[in-house]
Amino acid sequence: MAFGGAGFALSYPLVEALATKLDDCIERYMHVGLSDFMLHLCLADLGVSLTHEKGFHQTGGRDCCDIVYTANTSVAEVKYRPYSKFEVIA
């Protein structure tokens, strides 16, 4: 089973700009075959470079997370843990 990558975090204005060029971009880079690399090329066409964020993780299919907000700040901590077989995952 493949999980792929952790994904992308893109700003709303960037997604709006990308949406107007996406069809042309897909036709231009159809030979690439890898959707994440195709997106990288499309963003490069817009003059945007991607930054690898070491804190941006993916989890396996058996992991769950709890989000804990620190008091009096807007900082959230994400704690990964195995989920219980009795836990409802929505």
N, C-alpha and C positions, 0 to 999 in steps of 0.2 A: 504494500500500500504506500502510495506517495502522498506527502502532505504539501509539497510545494514550499514556497517561502512564507515569510511572516507577513508579507504584503507591503503596501505603500501607504504613506500618509501624505496626502496632497491637499493644498488649500482649495477652498471653493472657487476663488477666481481663477486658479490654474486649471481646475477641472472644466470650468466654463470655456476657457480659451482652448483647451485640448479638445473639447466636444465639437467645436466648429471645424477642426482639422482632422478628426479621427478617421473618417472614411477615406480621405486621400492618403493618410499615413498608413492605414492598413493595406491599401493597394500597393503603395510604394515599397513596403517592407514585408510583403506576403511571403517572400522567400526565407525570411528569418526563422519562422516556425515556432519560436519561443515567445509567448505572449509578454512575459516580463521584460525580455530584452527588446521586443518590439516597442513596448511602452517607453523604455529608456531612450530608444532612438527617436520616437515621436516627441518626447520632452526635449531632447537635444535640438530638434528642429525648431522648437520654440525658444531656444536659448537657455534652457533650464538644465542644470546638472543635478544629479541625485547624490545625496549624502548617505553613506551607510551609517546607521545609528546602532551602536553596540547594545543599547538597552531595549531595542525593538525585537521582541522574541515571538516565536511561534511555539505552540505546545502540541504535543502528540494527541491522539484521539482519546487518551485516557486521563488527561489532565484537566483540572478545573482551576479556577482562580477566585480569590476573594479580593475585593477592592476595599481598602481601608483608608479613610480620609483622616488626615492629621488635624487635630483640633486647632482652630484659629488660623488655618492656612488653606490654600487651594491645592495643596500637594496631596496626591493620592499614591498610595503604595499598593502594588499588585503582588499578592502572594500566591504562588502556584502550589497545588497539592493534588494528589490523586483523588478522584471523585469516588464517592461511595456508590455501590451498586443499587442502593435504595434512594439515591438522591435524584430529584427531578431536574433535568437539564432542559431549559426552555430556550 
